[in-house]
Amino acid sequence: MPKSYHYFGYCLKPRCPLKRGGFRRGRDDSGRQQRAAHHCRVGCEKANQQMRRSSHKPPVYVRKMWTRRRHIDQGGAEGFRIKSTINEEFESNSKPQHSIMDEFKLRGIDLQQVQNQIRHKTDGLSSSTLVLRRGQVFTVLMSYEGWPFDPLKEKLIFQIVLGPLSVEVPVTRLRQPSLTQWSAVLERSVPNPTGPHSLLVSLSSPAFASVGVYTLQMRVETHLTARTHSLGQFTLLCNPWCQADSVFLQSEDLRTEFVRNDFGLLFKGSLGNIDSRPWSFDQYEKGILDICMKLLQLSPQHQADMRKDLQNRSDPVYIGRVISAMVNSNDDKGVLLGNWSDDYSDGVNPSKWSGSADILWKWAETQFRPVKYGQCWVFAAVMCTVMRALGIPTRVITNFNSAHDTNKNMEIEEYYNEMGEKLPISKDSIWNFHMWVESWMKRPDLGRGYDGWQVLDPTPQEKSAETFRCGPAAVTAIYHQKVEAQYDVPFVYAAVNANVHTIIIKDGKVLSTSIDKNRVGALICTKHPGSMRMQDITSEYKTEMDDSTVHALSSNARRGEGATGRVAPQGIAVSLQLLKPPVVGESIFFNVIITNKVAVPKLLRKHVNAQNKEYNRNPTRSFWVAQDNVMIGPKETVTIQHEISFNDYMLTEAAEDSLVNLAVVIEDVKSQERVLACEEFNIRSPSLNIQVQNEYMVINMPQVATVTFTNPFSIAVSGELSVACSGLQEKVQTRFKIQPRETMRMPINFTPRMVGAKMLYASLVLMNPPTVLHGFKTISVQAS
């Protein structure tokens, strides 16, 4: 080893400024002297490191010098106090040191997945990684070999990596976890004289950390080495249980319903014949969370600028806009392709989907090509699954008589001819029902008063900032008509508040017009938390109608009264009345009620027309027509009953609801004045019945359910029965044929594999007649 004057921090140079007692005593010598002292210290440190890396001892003359100085120090000379300290430091450092074989060596890492996910309420979510919620502590247990961990000699530094973003988090003692930054606190160090030692470290993420899949690394720095270890990955979600998180929800019952619950009801049909349809959100099914994270990764925002996208993922408003666009495939590699054409031969009829997992699995299995096909309830249900999986409280909303205002004038025009047939003239339309989702989040971008439920609509209707998406639009902004608020408030406001102009024309001339201000948005509803009932939330959106008006419209529509009635200037009133809710396979019975409000008799001509229609657009063709003359006396009311047989309205494509537009035009023969009444209603499919031996079950214990269906048709029917439930079993499918009026009883064996409230659901797709039937049963699974 080359000769050096520097050993373990003490200098032996004859002219070194450190040897001058005055400098050691701290007097302010010249700058030159101080700089020389600095360079000497640096040399000492380098020599110190060189000595430790080598196995050589200091030369003999150096050891003699140290011995002499130690003797002088013991003499008590005041000017050599600092020298004595330096000698003592050398003596400490010259003692036998730990070799490189004894240094800190990481032998194992336990991310404590079970304990952490139970504490973070992510247990049950299926992922290839540990799943955590932001703003909450999680623990890591490390085993290591070498001398016991000493934070004064070794440094443990966690590296949290998200794509190109990273942060270093040193392990500290005696410090509370932080909600504003990443932190790591040493909780416990357990030496083990006979085996590996262990360290328990608590890490915490800030409540505004970005949602994503992180890589966890740890760098160990000792006196001898610095090594980096890869500890694994974790998926970080939003945290509605954390008050500092922007998706915080106060009620535990609501958090359970809108984040953890994996089943629900979708309300379809028409205002007078509402049908509750079961849906399995499936966020706990195998691989679903990983697919949801892949959906974020494939978004155009991520592909264009990964760093910016990852930074923006701290904001649920941003996440909602990304997911709203990615659930449809109009602009990107989204999940679903919409189809309202009645031709589903190269895909799946939207009515046949019963859960989100099948759709998301198919999307992933086909290398993220759009799944065929979806309509509004499928788009909304899949988005609900993704948002709940990401930790954002979300519910599915149905708006009955939902306006699609294409020209943004808050007016919906409907045209009829003189025979009562609805004409496809206007680009505007009123959907019998439309579904979107609401997600709970803060809106700091809008100021105070706009936190809470936000409308997000993934169904591709109109573009928002050049992309097919909608929202988030604050429900309070819709209620208070703040149409300038972001995002897409005018579009949603029109969907629940637009006026309807009904126009009767003949040969291009307008015969009569009327305006209905209450028809659109007549009922806005969702599943009631904690039950399988419907919850009316119309009053959260609208100010024009109070609750009594909404209930009156709903009940009148069920009777076929009220909202469909019209009065002509000459005093003729007409309305339609369904005698009972229509069911597939049965005839439709309804009344036309005509009232003469004046004291003179009248000769009237009656035109009744029924058209098939899709829920989201104007009717197509007339399948049933009735016309005759009516003589009505002064102040008289006449009721005329009609029947539409099953053979008249039977569809050619399987559907769970057949929709009908029924209209009557009453013409005063003398004055040529006309008045119209119309009613749109659905023909419900028969329901399946599901019974279980015990509604309170124990996890992992085999159970039996029985699905029952009685054929109401006059012909034999054949089809395929599917039974499934998230957290219970794999889907069971079977084909069968049932004779007229025969009852099918199908036993289904299953084993619950998750604790909590669950829903067993079944769907029956019949080939002839083409229809889809549904049934469900809720059960409670207890721990063993």
C-alpha positions in Angstrom: 0.0 0.0 0.0 1.4 3.5 -0.8 2.6 5.5 2.1 0.0 8.0 3.3 -0.1 10.6 6.0 -3.8 10.1 6.6 -5.2 7.2 8.8 -8.7 7.1 10.1 -9.3 10.8 10.2 -6.0 11.9 11.8 -3.3 13.7 9.8 0.4 13.1 10.3 1.7 15.8 7.9 4.3 18.0 9.6 2.8 21.2 8.2 -0.8 20.3 8.2 -3.0 23.1 9.6 -5.0 20.6 11.6 -1.9 20.1 13.9 -2.0 23.8 14.9 -3.7 23.9 18.3 -5.2 27.4 17.5 -7.1 26.0 14.6 -8.3 23.1 16.6 -9.5 25.4 19.3 -11.7 27.1 16.7 -10.0 30.4 16.1 -10.9 32.1 12.9 -7.7 31.7 10.9 -7.2 32.8 7.4 -9.3 31.5 4.6 -6.3 29.9 3.1 -5.6 27.9 6.2 -9.2 26.8 6.4 -9.2 25.6 2.8 -6.0 23.6 3.5 -7.7 22.0 6.5 -10.7 21.1 4.3 -8.5 19.3 1.7 -6.6 17.5 4.5 -9.9 16.2 6.0 -11.0 15.0 2.5 -7.6 13.2 2.2 -8.1 11.6 5.6 -11.6 10.3 4.7 -10.3 8.8 1.5 -7.4 7.1 3.3 -9.9 5.9 5.9 -12.0 4.2 3.1 -8.8 2.8 1.6 -7.7 1.3 4.9 -11.0 -0.4 5.4 -11.0 -1.9 2.0 -7.6 -3.4 2.6 -6.3 -5.9 5.1 -3.1 -3.9 5.9 -2.3 -2.4 9.3 -0.9 1.1 9.6 2.9 1.3 9.3 5.0 0.9 12.4 6.0 4.6 12.5 2.3 5.6 12.4 1.4 3.3 15.3 4.4 4.7 17.4 3.2 8.2 16.7 -0.3 7.2 17.9 1.2 5.6 21.0 3.2 8.8 21.8 0.2 11.1 21.3 -1.9 8.9 23.5 0.8 9.2 26.3 0.8 13.0 25.8 -3.0 13.1 26.1 -2.9 11.2 29.3 -0.6 14.0 30.6 -3.6 16.3 30.5 -2.2 19.1 28.2 -5.2 21.3 27.4 -4.0 22.1 23.9 -4.3 18.4 22.9 -7.8 17.7 24.0 -9.0 17.4 20.4 -6.0 15.2 19.6 -7.1 12.9 22.4 -10.6 12.7 20.9 -9.1 11.8 17.5 -7.0 9.1 19.0 -10.0 7.6 20.8 -11.9 7.6 17.5 -9.0 5.7 16.0 -8.9 3.3 18.8 -12.6 2.6 18.4 -12.2 2.2 14.6 -9.1 0.1 15.0 -11.0 -2.5 17.0 -12.0 -5.7 15.0 -14.6 -4.6 12.5 -17.5 -6.6 11.0 -16.4 -8.2 7.8 -18.3 -8.0 4.5 -19.7 -11.5 5.4 -21.4 -9.9 8.5 -23.1 -7.0 6.7 -26.9 -6.6 6.3 -28.1 -9.1 3.7 -31.8 -9.3 2.8 -33.0 -12.9 2.7 -36.7 -12.6 2.4 -39.7 -10.3 2.0 -43.3 -10.8 3.1 -45.7 -8.2 1.8 -48.3 -9.6 4.2 -51.0 -9.8 1.5 -53.7 -11.3 3.6 -53.4 -8.9 6.6 -52.9 -5.8 4.5 -55.8 -6.5 2.2 -58.1 -7.2 5.1 -57.1 -3.9 6.7 -57.5 -2.1 3.3 -60.8 -3.8 2.5 -59.5 -5.2 -0.7 -59.8 -8.8 0.3 -61.5 -10.8 -2.4 -60.2 -8.6 -5.2 -58.3 -10.9 -7.6 -54.9 -9.6 -8.8 -51.4 -10.8 -9.5 -50.2 -8.1 -7.0 -50.9 -6.9 -3.5 -53.9 -4.6 -3.6 -53.9 -1.5 -1.4 -55.9 1.7 -0.9 -54.2 5.1 -0.8 -53.9 7.2 2.3 -53.5 4.1 4.5 -50.7 2.3 6.3 -49.5 -1.2 5.1 -46.8 -3.3 6.6 -43.8 -5.2 5.1 -41.9 -7.9 7.0 -38.2 -8.4 6.0 -35.8 -11.1 7.1 -32.1 -10.6 6.9 -28.7 -11.9 8.0 -25.7 -10.1 9.4 -25.3 -8.0 12.4 -28.5 -6.5 14.0 -29.9 -3.6 12.1 -28.6 -0.2 13.3 -30.1 2.8 11.6 -27.0 4.8 12.5 -24.8 2.5 10.4 -27.2 1.2 7.7 -29.8 2.9 5.6 -32.9 1.3 4.3 -34.5 3.3 1.5 -37.7 2.2 -0.2 -38.2 3.2 -3.8 -41.8 3.6 -5.0 -41.9 3.4 -8.8 -44.9 4.1 -11.1 -43.8 4.0 -14.7 -41.4 6.9 -15.2 -42.3 8.4 -11.8 -40.5 7.4 -8.6 -39.9 8.5 -5.1 -37.4 7.5 -2.4 -38.7 6.9 1.1 -36.0 6.4 3.8 -37.0 4.2 6.8 -37.1 6.3 10.0 -37.9 5.7 13.7 -40.4 7.4 16.0 -42.5 9.0 13.3 -46.2 8.9 12.6 -47.2 7.8 9.0 -48.0 10.7 6.8 -51.2 11.3 4.6 -49.5 14.0 2.5 -46.4 12.1 1.4 -44.9 8.6 1.2 -43.4 7.5 4.5 -41.7 4.5 6.0 -41.5 3.9 9.7 -39.5 1.1 11.5 -42.0 -0.5 13.8 -40.1 -3.4 15.2 -36.6 -5.0 14.9 -36.3 -8.6 16.1 -32.7 -9.9 16.5 -32.3 -13.7 16.3 -29.0 -15.2 17.5 -29.6 -18.5 15.8 -31.2 -17.5 12.5 -32.2 -14.6 10.3 -33.3 -11.3 12.0 -36.5 -9.6 11.0 -37.7 -6.0 10.5 -41.3 -4.8 10.4 -41.8 -1.6 8.5 -45.0 0.4 8.1 -45.4 2.3 4.8 -48.1 4.8 3.9 -49.1 6.5 0.7 -50.5 10.0 0.4 -54.3 10.2 0.1 -53.8 11.9 -3.3 -51.4 9.2 -4.8 -52.1 8.1 -8.3 -54.1 5.0 -9.0 -51.9 2.4 -10.7 -49.6 -0.6 -10.5 -46.5 0.3 -8.5 -43.1 -1.5 -8.2 -41.7 -1.6 -4.7 -37.9 -1.7 -4.4 -35.5 -1.3 -1.4 -31.9 0.0 -1.4 -29.7 -1.2 1.5 -26.7 1.1 2.2 -24.0 -0.1 4.6 -20.4 1.1 5.2 -19.2 -1.5 2.7 -21.9 -1.8 0.0 -25.1 -0.5 -1.5 -27.6 -3.0 -2.9 -31.1 -2.6 -4.4 -33.7 -5.4 -4.0 -36.9 -5.8 -5.9 -39.7 -6.5 -3.4 -42.7 -7.0 -5.8 -45.6 -5.0 -7.1 -48.8 -3.5 -5.6 -51.9 -2.0 -7.1 -53.0 1.2 -5.4 -56.7 2.2 -5.5 -58.8 5.1 -4.3 -59.9 5.0 -0.6 -63.5 6.0 0.3 -62.7 5.1 3.9 -60.0 7.8 4.1 -61.3 11.3 5.0 -58.4 12.9 3.1 -59.3 11.1 -0.1 -61.4 12.9 -2.7 -63.8 9.9 -2.9 -64.4 9.7 0.8 -68.0 8.6 1.7 -69.2 9.1 5.2 -71.6 6.2 5.6 -70.2 2.6 6.0 -73.5 1.2 4.6 -73.1 3.3 1.5 -69.4 2.4 1.1 -70.5 -1.3 1.3 -73.2 -0.8 -1.3 -71.4 1.3 -3.8 -67.8 -0.1 -3.6 -67.9 -3.6 -2.1 -71.2 -4.9 -3.3 -70.8 -7.0 -6.5 -74.4 -7.3 -7.7 -77.3 -5.0 -8.4 -80.6 -4.4 -10.2 -81.0 -2.5 -13.4 -84.4 -0.9 -14.0 -85.7 -1.2 -17.5 -88.9 -1.2 -19.5 -91.3 1.8 -19.4 -92.7 4.1 -16.8 -95.9 2.1 -16.5 -94.3 -1.3 -16.6 -90.9 -1.2 -14.9 -88.8 -4.3 -15.0 -86.0 -5.0 -12.5 -83.2 -6.9 -14.2 -80.3 -8.6 -12.1 -76.7 -7.8 -13.0 -73.5 -9.2 -11.5 -70.8 -6.6 -11.4 -68.1 -9.3 -10.8 -65.3 -7.0 -9.5 -64.1 -10.0 -7.4 -63.8 -12.4 -10.3 -60.4 -13.8 -11.3 -58.3 -11.2 -13.1 -60.9 -8.5 -13.3 -58.9 -5.9 -11.4 -55.9 -6.5 -13.5 -58.0 -6.0 -16.6 -59.4 -2.7 -15.2 -55.8 -1.5 -14.7 -55.0 -2.5 -18.3 -58.0 -0.5 -19.4 -56.3 2.6 -18.0 -53.0 1.7 -19.6 -54.5 1.3 -23.1 -56.3 4.7 -22.9 -55.2 7.3 -25.5 -54.1 9.6 -22.7 -51.6 7.0 -21.4 -50.4 6.2 -24.9 -49.8 9.8 -25.8 -48.1 10.9 -22.6 -47.5 8.3 -19.9 -46.0 10.6 -17.3 -48.8 13.1 -17.6 -51.5 10.4 -17.5 -50.0 8.8 -14.4 -49.8 12.1 -12.6 -53.4 12.9 -13.5 -54.6 9.6 -12.1 -54.6 11.1 -8.6 -57.9 12.8 -9.6 -61.1 10.8 -9.8 -62.6 13.4 -12.1 -59.8 12.6 -14.6 -60.2 8.8 -14.1 -64.0 9.1 -14.7 -63.5 10.8 -18.0 -60.9 8.2 -19.1 -63.1 5.3 -18.2 -66.2 6.9 -19.7 -64.4 6.9 -23.1 -62.7 3.5 -22.7 -65.9 1.5 -21.9 -67.1 2.2 -25.5 -64.8 1.6 -28.5 -65.7 4.5 -30.8 -62.4 6.4 -30.3 -60.0 3.9 -28.9 -59.3 0.2 -28.0 -62.4 0.3 -25.7 -64.3 -2.6 -24.3 -67.7 -2.6 -26.0 -69.1 -2.0 -29.5 -72.6 -0.6 -29.5 -75.3 -2.1 -31.8 -79.0 -1.0 -32.0 -79.7 -2.6 -35.4 -81.4 -5.8 -34.3 -78.7 -7.8 -36.2 -76.3 -9.4 -33.7 -75.4 -12.5 -35.8 -71.6 -11.8 -35.5 -71.7 -11.1 -31.7 -73.8 -11.4 -28.6 -77.3 -9.9 -28.3 -77.0 -7.3 -25.5 -80.0 -8.8 -23.8 -78.1 -12.0 -23.2 -75.3 -10.5 -21.1 -75.9 -10.9 -17.3 -72.6 -9.8 -15.8 -69.5 -7.8 -16.4 -66.9 -10.5 -16.1 -67.8 -12.3 -19.3 -67.4 -9.0 -21.2 -64.1 -8.0 -19.6 -62.6 -11.5 -20.0 -63.6 -11.6 -23.6 -62.0 -8.2 -24.2 -58.7 -9.3 -22.7 -58.7 -12.8 -24.3 -59.1 -11.2 -27.8 -56.1 -8.9 -27.3 -58.4 -6.0 -26.4 -60.6 -6.0 -29.5 -64.1 -4.5 -28.9 -66.7 -7.0 -27.6 -69.8 -7.3 -29.7 -72.4 -6.0 -28.5 -73.6 -3.5 -25.9 -76.4 -1.1 -25.3 -76.9 1.5 -22.6 -77.5 -0.8 -19.7 -74.4 -2.9 -20.6 -72.2 0.1 -21.0 -73.4 1.5 -17.7 -73.0 -1.8 -15.8 -69.5 -2.4 -17.1 -68.5 1.1 -16.1 -69.9 0.6 -12.6 -67.7 -2.6 -12.3 -64.6 -0.7 -13.3 -65.2 2.3 -11.1 -66.0 0.1 -8.0 -62.9 -2.0 -8.7 -60.8 1.2 -8.7 -62.3 2.2 -5.3 -64.7 5.0 -6.5 -68.2 4.7 -5.1 -70.6 4.2 -8.1 -74.2 3.3 -8.8 -76.3 2.7 -12.0 -79.0 5.2 -12.7 -82.1 4.8 -14.9 -83.8 7.8 -16.4 -87.3 6.9 -17.8 -88.3 9.0 -20.9 -84.8 10.2 -21.4 -84.4 12.9 -24.1 -81.6 12.8 -26.6 -81.3 16.4 -27.7 -79.1 16.4 -30.7 -79.4 20.1 -31.7 -79.1 21.3 -28.1 -82.2 23.5 -28.1 -83.9 21.8 -25.1 -86.8 20.8 -27.3 -87.7 17.3 -28.6 -89.9 17.2 -31.7 -92.1 14.2 -32.4 -94.1 13.9 -35.6 -97.2 11.8 -36.3 -99.3 11.4 -39.5 -103.1 11.7 -39.4 -103.4 8.0 -38.9 -101.5 8.0 -35.6 -98.3 6.6 -37.0 -95.1 8.1 -35.6 -92.8 9.4 -38.3 -88.9 9.1 -38.2 -88.4 12.8 -39.2 -86.7 14.3 -36.2 -83.1 13.5 -35.3 -84.1 14.0 -31.7 -85.5 11.1 -29.8 -86.9 10.1 -26.4 -85.6 6.8 -25.1 -88.1 4.8 -23.0 -85.2 4.5 -20.6 -81.6 5.3 -20.5 -78.9 4.3 -18.1 -75.7 6.0 -16.9 -73.7 5.9 -13.7 -73.2 8.3 -10.8 -69.8 8.3 -9.0 -69.1 10.0 -5.7 -66.2 12.5 -5.6 -65.2 16.0 -4.8 -65.1 18.7 -7.4 -62.5 21.3 -6.5 -62.4 22.4 -10.1 -66.0 23.7 -9.8 -65.7 25.4 -6.4 -67.9 24.8 -3.3 -71.2 23.1 -3.5 -70.6 20.6 -6.3 -69.1 17.7 -4.4 -71.1 14.4 -4.3 -72.7 12.4 -7.1 -71.4 13.0 -10.6 -73.1 11.7 -13.8 -70.8 9.7 -16.1 -72.2 8.2 -19.3 -70.1 5.7 -21.3 -72.8 5.1 -24.0 -71.6 6.7 -27.2 -74.2 9.4 -28.0 -72.4 12.8 -28.4 -68.8 13.8 -28.3 -67.2 15.7 -25.4 -63.9 17.4 -26.2 -63.8 15.4 -29.5 -64.3 12.0 -27.7 -67.4 9.9 -27.2 -67.8 10.3 -23.5 -70.0 12.2 -21.0 -69.2 13.7 -17.6 -68.5 13.9 -14.8 -71.5 16.3 -14.6 -72.3 17.3 -11.0 -75.9 16.4 -10.1 -76.2 19.6 -8.0 -75.2 21.6 -11.1 -78.0 19.8 -13.1 -80.5 20.5 -10.3 -79.6 24.2 -10.2 -79.4 24.6 -14.0 -75.7 25.5 -13.9 -75.2 24.6 -17.5 -71.9 26.3 -17.7 -70.3 23.9 -15.2 -68.0 21.2 -16.5 -68.5 18.6 -17.9 -71.5 18.1 -20.3 -74.1 19.5 -17.9 -76.3 20.9 -20.7 -76.6 17.5 -22.4 -77.6 15.7 -19.1 -79.9 18.6 -18.1 -81.7 18.2 -21.4 -82.0 14.5 -20.9 -84.1 15.0 -17.8 -85.8 18.4 -18.5 -86.5 18.9 -22.3 -89.9 19.8 -23.5 -91.7 17.6 -26.0 -93.4 19.1 -29.0 -95.9 16.7 -30.6 -96.9 17.6 -34.2 -99.5 15.9 -36.4 -98.8 16.5 -40.1 -100.5 15.6 -43.4 -99.0 16.2 -46.8 -96.4 18.4 -45.3 -98.9 20.6 -43.5 -99.2 20.9 -39.7 -102.6 19.8 -38.5 -102.1 20.2 -34.7 -99.4 20.7 -32.1 -99.1 20.2 -28.3 -96.4 20.6 -25.7 -95.6 18.3 -22.8 -93.3 19.7 -20.1 -93.5 16.8 -17.7 -92.9 13.7 -19.9 -89.1 13.8 -20.0 -87.3 12.6 -16.9 -90.6 11.5 -15.4 -88.8 9.0 -13.1 -85.1 8.8 -12.2 -84.2 5.8 -10.1 -81.6 3.4 -8.8 -81.2 0.4 -6.5 -81.9 1.1 -2.9 -78.9 0.6 -0.7 -79.1 -2.6 1.3 -82.2 -3.9 -0.4 -83.5 -5.1 -3.8 -86.0 -2.3 -4.0 -86.1 0.7 -6.3 -85.1 4.2 -5.0 -86.7 7.2 -6.6 -84.1 10.0 -6.9 -86.0 12.3 -9.3 -86.0 15.1 -6.8 -82.2 15.2 -6.9 -82.2 16.2 -10.5 -85.4 18.2 -11.1 -87.1 21.2 -9.7 -90.1 21.5 -12.0 -92.0 18.5 -10.5 -92.5 17.8 -6.9 -92.6 14.2 -5.5 -96.4 14.1 -5.7 -96.4 15.0 -9.4 -93.7 12.3 -10.1 -95.7 9.6 -8.3 -98.9 10.7 -10.0 -97.3 10.4 -13.4 -95.9 7.0 -12.6 -99.2 5.6 -11.3 -101.2 7.1 -14.1 -98.8 5.6 -16.6 -99.3 2.2 -15.1 -103.1 2.7 -15.7 -102.6 4.2 -19.1 -104.0 7.5 -18.0 -103.1 11.1 -17.3 -99.9 11.7 -19.2 -101.2 10.4 -22.5 -104.5 12.4 -22.5 -105.1 15.3 -24.9 -107.9 17.8 -25.3 -108.8 19.4 -28.7 -109.9 23.0 -28.9 -113.4 21.9 -29.7 -113.7 20.0 -26.4 -112.8 16.4 -27.4 -110.6 14.6 -24.9 -108.9 11.2 -25.5 -106.7 8.9 -23.5 -105.3 5.4 -23.5 -105.6 2.9 -20.7 -103.7 -0.5 -20.4 -106.0 -2.9 -18.6 -103.0 -4.8 -17.2 -99.2 -4.9 -17.6 -98.5 -6.7 -20.9 -96.6 -10.0 -20.7 -94.9 -11.9 -23.5 -97.2 -14.7 -24.8 -100.4 -13.0 -23.8 -102.7 -10.6 -25.6 -102.5 -6.9 -24.9 -105.8 -5.3 -23.8 -106.3 -1.6 -23.7 -109.1 1.0 -23.8 -109.5 4.2 -25.8 -111.5 6.6 -23.7 -113.1 9.5 -25.6 -115.0 12.4 -23.9 -117.2 15.0 -25.5 -116.9 18.1 -23.3 -119.4 20.2 -25.2 -123.2 20.1 -25.3 -123.6 19.0 -29.0 -123.2 15.5 -30.5 -120.2 14.8 -32.7 -119.2 12.4 -35.4 -115.6 11.3 -34.9 -113.2 9.1 -36.8 -110.8 7.0 -34.7 -107.4 5.8 -35.9 -105.4 3.4 -33.6 -101.9 2.4 -34.5 -99.3 0.1 -32.8 -95.6 0.1 -33.8 -92.6 -1.9 -32.7 -89.7 0.3 -31.4 -86.3 0.1 -29.8 -85.9 1.7 -26.4 -83.6 4.4 -27.8 -85.1 5.6 -31.0 -88.3 6.2 -32.9 -90.6 3.4 -33.9 -90.0 1.5 -37.2 -93.1 -0.1 -38.7 -96.8 -0.5 -37.8 -97.8 -4.0 -36.9 -101.4 -3.4 -35.9 -104.0 -0.8 -37.1 -107.7 -0.3 -36.2 -110.0 2.4 -37.6 -113.7 3.1 -37.3 -116.3 5.9 -36.8 -117.6 6.9 -33.4 -120.9 8.8 -32.7 -120.7 10.5 -29.4 -123.5 12.4 -27.7 -123.3 15.7 -25.7 -121.1 15.6 -22.6 -120.7 11.8 -23.1 -117.7 9.6 -22.4 -117.2 6.5 -24.6 -114.8 3.6 -23.7 -113.8 1.3 -26.6 -111.8 -1.8 -25.8 -109.1 -3.3 -28.1 -107.0 -6.4 -28.2 -103.6 -7.0 -29.8 -102.8 -10.8 -30.0 -99.4 -12.3 -29.3 -99.0 -13.3 -33.0 -99.4 -9.7 -33.9 -96.5 -8.4 -31.9 -94.1 -11.4 -31.6 -90.6 -10.4 -32.5 -88.1 -12.2 -34.6 -85.0 -11.5 -32.4 -84.6 -12.6 -28.8 -85.2 -9.7 -26.4 -86.0 -9.3 -22.7 -88.5 -6.5 -23.4 -90.7 -5.9 -26.5 -91.4 -2.2 -26.8 -94.6 -0.8 -28.4 -95.6 2.7 -29.4 -99.4 2.9 -29.2 -101.2 6.0 -30.5 -104.8 7.0 -31.2 -105.9 10.0 -33.3 -109.5 11.2 -32.9 -110.7 13.4 -35.8 -113.7 15.6 -35.7 -115.3 14.9 -39.1 -117.0 18.3 -39.4 -114.2 20.6 -38.3 -111.2 18.4 -39.3 -109.6 19.1 -36.0 -107.5 16.2 -34.5 -106.3 15.2 -31.1 -103.7 12.6 -30.3 -102.9 10.4 -27.3 -99.9 8.1 -27.2 -98.4 5.5 -24.9 -95.1 3.7 -25.1 -94.9 0.5 -23.0 -92.9 -2.7 -22.8 -94.1 -6.2 -22.9 -92.4 -8.0 -20.0 -91.0 -11.5 -20.3 -92.2 -14.1 -17.7 -89.8 -14.4 -14.8 -87.8 -17.4 -13.5 -88.2 -18.5 -9.9 -85.2 -19.5 -7.8 -85.5 -21.3 -4.5 -82.7 -22.4 -2.1 -82.9 -24.7 0.9 -81.3 -22.2 3.2 -80.9 -18.5 2.6 -78.2 -18.3 5.3 -75.2 -20.4 4.1 -71.8 -21.2 5.3 -68.7 -20.6 3.1 -67.3 -23.7 1.3 -70.4 -25.8 2.2 -72.2 -27.4 -0.9 -75.7 -26.1 -1.5 -78.6 -26.8 -3.9 -80.8 -24.3 -5.7 -83.8 -25.0 -7.8 -84.8 -23.0 -10.9 -88.4 -23.2 -11.9 -90.1 -22.1 -15.1 -93.6 -22.8 -16.4 -94.2 -22.6 -20.1 -97.0 -20.1 -20.6 -97.1 -20.5 -24.4 -99.4 -22.7 -26.4 -96.4 -24.2 -28.2 -93.4 -26.2 -27.0 -90.3 -24.0 -26.3 -86.6 -24.7 -26.3 -83.7 -22.7 -25.0 -80.6 -22.5 -22.9 -80.5 -21.9 -19.1 -77.5 -20.2 -17.5 -77.1 -19.9 -13.7 -74.2 -18.1 -12.0 -73.2 -15.7 -9.3 -70.1 -13.8 -8.4 -68.4 -15.4 -5.4 -70.4 -18.7 -5.6 -69.5 -20.8 -8.6 -68.6 -21.1 -12.2 -71.5 -20.5 -14.6 -73.7 -23.6 -15.3 -75.4 -23.9 -18.7 -77.9 -26.5 -19.9 -80.2 -26.9 -22.9 -83.8 -28.2 -22.7 -87.2 -28.3 -24.3 -90.6 -27.7 -22.5 -94.0 -28.6 -23.6 -97.0 -26.2 -23.4 -98.0 -25.5 -19.8 -95.3 -27.8 -18.6 -93.1 -26.9 -15.5 -89.4 -27.2 -15.6 -87.5 -27.7 -12.3 -83.8 -27.6 -12.6 -81.6 -28.4 -9.5 -78.3 -26.5 -9.4 -75.4 -27.6 -7.2 -73.0 -24.8 -6.0 -70.5 -24.0 -3.3 -70.2 -20.5 -1.9 -66.6 -19.3 -1.9 -67.0 -15.7 -0.6 -68.5 -14.3 2.6 -71.2 -11.7 2.5 -74.5 -10.9 0.7 -74.6 -12.5 -2.7 -77.0 -12.9 -5.6 -77.8 -16.1 -7.5 -79.1 -15.2 -10.9 -80.4 -17.2 -13.9 -81.2 -16.3 -17.5 -83.2 -18.4 -19.9 -82.8 -17.6 -23.7 -85.8 -19.1 -25.6 -85.5 -19.7 -29.4 -89.2 -19.9 -30.2 -90.7 -17.5 -29.3 -87.5 -15.4 -29.2 -87.3 -13.9 -25.7 -85.0 -13.7 -22.7 -86.2 -14.5 -19.1 -84.4 -13.6 -15.9 -84.7 -14.5 -12.2 -82.6 -13.9 -9.1 -82.3 -14.8 -5.4 -80.3 -13.0 -2.8 -78.5 -15.1 -0.1 -76.2 -14.5 2.8 -72.9 -16.4 3.2 -71.5 -16.7 6.7 -67.9 -17.5 7.7 -67.3 -21.1 9.0 
